């Protein structure tokens, strides 16, 4: 398999290191632009520009299975175009939504394939938030994408509440999502905390999982034969996420199966973002 990496040279070299060990990868080509990549079987597109979805669409129409490594795009019309183009061309697309691709998240989704309940608490140190390049919506969109992907179902109802001390700034947001299955996801993001904390809790009828995202540690609770709750602990290496996501993408191509975060997931996410933003204008 000949893999193309399109993007800045320094980032491309880092991703090349993740690909070289795989036996199925016979050659890795690097180019700054898609037009210079030549004949390839799949493309790793390193593109953080605002028009990255049109660039992705170009790769899909060229017939390249493509892994877009960039912040999650939030353009519903472009996402829909990518989804339909991928379906029509029988091309696989994967997006780098790191909360979903993280080793801890993947382990949790194997233990609980269909949660009945997800609770996300994300508190960000205010100084770090004020100095960050990310707007407030970046944080809740990340968690929304995580919940929607894991639940993998349609949202039936949503409630939300914000903390706005002025018309210009939001500092906290609470979102409650109820799915058609009856499952719920509760997301709370607070950008005014004194200490950063980030937990994701999920449960079904068999397990309760509590993930400390910053530490990448998971406590798994289950009942023993006597009805007593006991916990097992797992630790994960977040630095492996990129390497494992590359392997996941290549396996998807080899097995002709949908990628872990694909164009349909992105389209559904963007439609839900639009609904939330519309509600936010009325809150």
Beta strands, then each sheet from edge to edge (+ up, - down):
strand 1: 2-6
strand 2: 27-31
strand 3: 42-46
strand 4: 65-69
strand 5: 93-95
strand 6: 117-125
strand 7: 155-163
strand 8: 172-179
strand 9: 184-193
strand 10: 197-203
strand 11: 208-212
strand 12: 217-223
strand 13: 229-235
sheet 1: 2+ 1+ 3+ 4+ 5+
sheet 2: 7+ 8- 9+ 6+ 10- 11+ 12- 13+
end
